């Protein structure tokens, strides 16, 4: 199994250095085609009868076009040393919608994390959580401080749901290159320990059938305690997990663990919905 095509999203306002490093490295490891993608939308609505508003919209359109061109130049400069085949896609459009649509062309989408305290503006910047829920492809979320994606240890955050099963299946090409894989289930009641071990033992055996050596762990965290920091103490280089949420009206609401992975994770997270 492999990733034949990898797509990396570039933010038009922030640095994309970490995403470009990891996208280039993975493209080289998998001999994959690398697609760069960026988008931002207009903030102003155009009223043909309002000359000043129309001029403002035209200025904004020109500014976004320049930012997209600059992003393309950064992508091509970073990608040319790592991928034998590269492609660029961009549009003046809402970022999450555009990238989610174009994700049909890729096996894996890479984007930066959002650790800002205040919500981002989805008109001009991509919300990683929204992308995960809409793309129909696995998404590798890369915090800006990550220097490289080490493949020494991976952690699978197991929950007996379709999202977790999809995430582990999608991650197989990456997990097959990792030295050590640990499958973890978090329980809130010690009475559930035996059942949890039985579940993750099945996952360990299934991974073994794909040539992946792994072992299972069960962590007990009473209700109300957040396990993410404890999981990272294990020393994993990246996390594989299902993403859980729903979209009431105009925004996504995520489960507590998914929300914390999106907002606080210090390492790369491989998420699928």
C-alpha positions in Angstrom: 0.0 0.0 0.0 1.2 3.5 -0.7 0.2 7.2 -1.1 0.4 7.8 -4.8 -0.7 11.4 -4.6 -0.2 13.8 -1.6 -1.9 17.2 -1.4 -0.4 20.0 0.8 -2.4 23.1 1.7 -0.7 26.4 2.0 -2.1 29.2 4.1 -1.9 32.6 2.4 -1.3 34.4 5.6 1.0 32.3 7.7 4.2 30.3 7.3 3.9 26.9 5.7 7.5 25.8 6.3 6.6 22.8 8.5 3.9 21.5 6.1 6.2 21.9 3.1 9.0 20.0 4.8 6.8 17.1 5.8 4.9 17.0 2.5 8.2 17.0 0.6 9.7 14.2 2.8 6.6 12.0 2.4 6.4 12.6 -1.4 10.0 11.4 -1.5 9.5 8.4 0.7 6.4 7.2 -1.3 7.6 8.5 -4.7 4.3 10.3 -4.8 3.0 13.1 -6.9 2.7 16.3 -4.9 -0.1 18.8 -5.3 0.1 22.2 -3.7 -3.2 24.0 -3.1 -4.3 27.3 -1.7 -7.5 29.5 -1.5 -8.9 32.6 0.0 -12.2 34.3 -0.6 -13.4 37.8 -0.9 -14.6 39.5 2.3 -16.6 42.2 0.4 -19.8 41.7 -1.5 -19.9 43.6 -4.8 -22.7 46.0 -5.5 -22.5 47.1 -9.1 -24.2 50.4 -8.3 -21.6 51.3 -5.6 -18.5 52.4 -7.4 -16.3 52.6 -4.3 -17.4 49.2 -3.1 -16.6 47.7 -6.5 -13.2 49.3 -6.4 -12.6 47.8 -3.0 -13.6 44.4 -4.2 -11.3 44.6 -7.2 -8.4 45.6 -4.9 -9.1 42.7 -2.6 -9.3 40.3 -5.6 -5.9 41.6 -6.8 -4.4 41.2 -3.4 -5.6 37.6 -3.0 -4.4 36.8 -6.5 -0.9 38.0 -5.5 -0.9 36.0 -2.3 -1.9 32.9 -4.2 0.9 33.5 -6.7 3.4 33.9 -3.9 2.2 30.7 -2.3 2.6 28.9 -5.6 6.2 30.1 -5.9 7.0 28.9 -2.3 5.4 25.5 -3.1 7.3 25.0 -6.3 10.6 26.0 -4.8 10.1 23.6 -1.9 8.7 20.7 -3.8 11.0 20.5 -6.8 13.8 18.8 -4.8 11.5 16.1 -3.4 8.8 15.1 -6.0 9.3 14.1 -9.6 5.8 15.3 -10.4 4.2 18.4 -8.9 1.0 20.4 -9.6 -0.5 23.6 -8.3 -4.2 24.4 -7.7 -5.6 27.6 -6.4 -8.8 29.6 -6.4 -10.5 32.7 -5.0 -12.9 30.6 -2.9 -13.7 29.6 0.7 -10.6 27.6 1.6 -12.2 24.6 3.4 -14.8 24.1 0.7 -12.3 24.4 -2.2 -9.6 22.1 -0.6 -12.3 19.5 0.4 -13.6 19.4 -3.2 -10.1 19.1 -4.7 -9.1 16.4 -2.2 -10.7 13.9 -4.6 -7.3 14.0 -6.4 -5.2 12.8 -3.4 -4.7 9.9 -1.1 -3.6 12.2 1.8 -4.1 15.9 2.5 -1.6 17.8 4.7 -2.4 21.1 6.4 -1.2 23.2 9.3 -2.7 23.2 12.8 -4.6 26.0 14.3 -3.6 26.7 17.9 -4.8 30.2 18.0 -7.0 31.2 21.0 -9.5 33.0 18.9 -11.5 31.5 16.0 -10.0 31.9 12.5 -11.9 33.6 9.7 -13.0 30.7 7.4 -13.4 33.1 4.5 -9.7 33.6 4.1 -8.1 30.8 6.2 -8.7 27.1 6.3 -10.1 25.5 9.5 -8.4 22.1 9.9 -11.3 20.6 11.7 -13.7 21.6 9.0 -11.4 20.1 6.3 -11.2 16.8 8.2 -15.0 16.5 8.4 -15.6 17.4 4.8 -12.7 16.0 2.7 -13.5 12.3 2.6 -9.7 11.8 2.7 -7.3 11.4 5.7 -5.8 14.7 6.8 -2.3 15.0 8.4 -2.4 18.1 10.6 1.1 19.6 11.2 1.8 22.0 14.1 4.2 24.8 13.0 6.9 23.8 15.5 7.3 20.3 14.1 10.7 19.9 12.4 10.1 16.6 10.7 7.8 13.6 10.8 9.8 10.9 12.5 8.7 7.3 11.9 10.0 5.7 15.0 6.8 5.4 17.0 3.1 5.9 16.1 0.1 5.8 18.4 -3.3 4.7 17.3 -6.0 6.2 19.6 -8.5 3.4 19.3 -12.3 3.7 19.8 -14.6 1.0 18.5 -16.2 3.3 15.9 -16.3 3.5 12.2 -14.2 6.7 12.3 -11.3 5.0 14.1 -11.5 2.0 11.7 -11.4 4.3 8.8 -8.4 6.2 10.2 -6.3 3.1 10.9 -7.1 1.7 7.4 -6.2 5.0 5.7 -3.0 5.2 7.7 -1.7 1.7 6.7 0.9 3.0 4.2 2.4 5.2 6.9 2.2 2.7 9.7 4.0 0.1 7.6 7.0 2.3 7.7 7.0 3.0 11.4 9.3 1.0 13.7 6.9 0.8 16.6 3.1 1.1 16.7 1.1 1.2 20.0 -2.7 0.8 19.9 -4.3 2.6 22.9 -7.8 2.6 24.2 -8.8 5.0 27.0 -11.4 3.7 29.5 -13.3 5.6 32.2 -14.2 2.6 34.3 -11.9 -0.2 35.3 -14.7 -2.7 34.8 -14.3 -2.1 31.0 -10.6 -3.1 31.0 -11.0 -6.7 29.8 -13.4 -5.7 27.0 -11.0 -2.9 25.9 -8.1 -5.4 25.8 -10.1 -7.7 23.6 -10.9 -4.9 21.2 -7.4 -3.7 20.8 -6.0 -7.2 20.6 -8.2 -7.6 17.4 -6.7 -4.4 16.0 -3.1 -5.6 16.8 -3.7 -8.9 15.0 -5.3 -7.1 12.0 -2.3 -4.8 11.8 0.0 -7.9 11.9 -1.8 -9.3 8.9 -0.6 -6.1 7.1 3.0 -6.6 8.2 2.8 -4.1 11.0 4.2 -5.1 14.4 2.2 -3.4 17.2 1.1 -3.9 20.8 -1.8 -2.7 22.8 -2.2 -0.6 26.0 -5.3 0.4 28.0 -5.2 3.7 29.9 -7.7 4.5 32.7 -8.9 8.1 32.8 -11.9 8.9 34.9 -14.6 11.0 33.3 -13.6 14.6 33.1 -9.9 14.1 32.8 -8.2 14.8 29.5 -5.9 12.0 28.3 -4.2 13.8 25.4 -1.2 15.0 27.4 -0.6 11.6 28.9 -0.7 10.0 25.5 1.9 12.3 24.2 4.1 11.5 27.2 4.5 8.0 25.7 6.8 9.6 23.1 4.9 8.9 19.9 5.9 10.8 16.8 2.4 11.1 15.5 -1.2 10.1 16.4 -3.7 8.2 14.3 -7.3 8.8 15.3 -10.9 9.0 14.1 -12.4 12.5 14.1 -15.8 12.9 15.8 -18.2 15.8 15.3 -21.4 17.1 13.7 -22.4 20.3 12.0 -25.4 22.2 13.5 -26.3 25.2 11.3 -23.0 26.8 10.2 -20.3 25.4 12.3 -18.8 22.1 13.4 -19.0 20.9 17.0 -16.4 18.3 17.9 -16.1 15.8 20.7 -13.7 16.7 23.5 -10.8 14.5 22.4 -11.1 15.5 18.7 -11.3 19.2 19.7 -8.2 18.9 21.9 -6.2 17.1 19.2 -7.1 19.9 16.7 -6.3 22.7 19.1 -3.5 21.5 21.4 -1.6 18.6 19.8 2.1 19.1 19.9 2.8 16.5 17.3 1.4 15.6 13.9 -2.1 14.0 13.9 -3.4 11.7 11.2 -7.2 12.2 11.3 -10.1 10.7 9.3 -13.8 11.0 9.5 
